[in-house]
């Protein structure tokens, strides 16, 4: 049995809240369906970080007797199904294909910047803070010369995928260029070698790429942070509005408006129900990236991470449908597949080695996961949202996970 220690956490679904939800005064690029074009072919050779099989094009899976078949009609160019606790990759498809990440790159931004500022710190937005955002950027609705807490800004990043919130946090962090340099350094630290960040928010730029493997690493790293878990799992929140003069009293007054997560497996949408046990993480959509998504979910004592990049069929909701199918498969395949690779730990060599996906790797990953304690921040058992029950559609889910401790 996997050794875990659970802390509880909270998410309030849209159906569980009475907060008034009104549209944020923002353009929202993340909801635009993408046009169809002839799908490119993956490279013949890709990175072998995490295992030799992960560098091969096409689908990688090693079923045992009685294993369920993978879902049919998956159109994503790249995807990864992994165990969030052991790091074992249960199946993959072009795991290391370097593709445009869209707003899923905000997970790396959060990994880099979230630990830097206390949630209650206040910041007054300057006009120059909001300059340089791409045309059609997704926005939460930040206004110049208004003051926001760091907590407000992260709600804007995680729920509304607000590039304006990202740019304000960058201003607090010393600027966009400095933040992007730090993001790339963080990616190297995490052994996310397919990733090159050019923008902090995932907006399309030449040369900006990541992979399903790397995005999964970013999610797994972020989930070590209690605040990251809470923001990623929050479905709705109130966001500060603009200060205006009250017509009756003549006094200045600042209201708020409701915002809702753009993660459709968390909130639901037409034809999509909230996924049972979902607890984040991040979605994205741009012209170059198509639609991208990384999600974490729990069923029983098993926690899975699934990343899906650029489905080539359906609407913008297809990424959620394919993610849900892969989550269903991953839970059904528990104990019925031999891992095809692993999620490497921060600072590890990342070399695949001859055992990638083999029985020896599986045993070593489990052994590492079962060790108590931690080393350098690794090995801490954590809940999905820091100390309270997570409620989705009125149903409580307890989610726990652990980094495998670095083997001696």
HELIX and SHEET records of a PDB file:
HELIX    1   1 UNK A   14  UNK A   16  5                                   3    
HELIX    2   2 UNK A   29  UNK A   31  5                                   3    
HELIX    3   3 UNK A   52  UNK A   55  5                                   4    
HELIX    4   4 UNK A  102  UNK A  105  5                                   4    
HELIX    5   5 UNK A  106  UNK A  113  1                                   8    
HELIX    6   6 UNK A  114  UNK A  116  5                                   3    
HELIX    7   7 UNK A  127  UNK A  130  5                                   4    
HELIX    8   8 UNK A  150  UNK A  158  1                                   9    
HELIX    9   9 UNK A  163  UNK A  172  1                                  10    
HELIX   10  10 UNK A  176  UNK A  189  1                                  14    
HELIX   11  11 UNK A  212  UNK A  222  1                                  11    
HELIX   12  12 UNK A  226  UNK A  233  1                                   8    
HELIX   13  13 UNK A  264  UNK A  267  1                                   4    
HELIX   14  14 UNK A  318  UNK A  332  1                                  15    
HELIX   15  15 UNK A  359  UNK A  370  1                                  12    
SHEET    1   A 6 UNK A  59  UNK A  61  0                                        
SHEET    2   A 6 UNK A  88  UNK A  93 -1                                        
SHEET    3   A 6 UNK A  76  UNK A  83 -1                                        
SHEET    4   A 6 UNK A 302  UNK A 311 -1                                        
SHEET    5   A 6 UNK A 290  UNK A 299 -1                                        
SHEET    6   A 6 UNK A 278  UNK A 286 -1                                        
SHEET    1   B 3 UNK A  59  UNK A  61  0                                        
SHEET    2   B 3 UNK A  88  UNK A  93 -1                                        
SHEET    3   B 3 UNK A 341  UNK A 342 -1                                        
SHEET    1   C 2 UNK A 122  UNK A 124  0                                        
SHEET    2   C 2 UNK A 147  UNK A 149 -1                                        
SHEET    1   D 2 UNK A 236  UNK A 245  0                                        
SHEET    2   D 2 UNK A 252  UNK A 260 -1                                        
SHEET    1   E 2 UNK A 382  UNK A 383  0                                        
SHEET    2   E 2 UNK A 400  UNK A 401 -1                                        
SHEET    1   F 2 UNK A 390  UNK A 392  0                                        
SHEET    2   F 2 UNK A 395  UNK A 397 -1                                        
END                                                                             
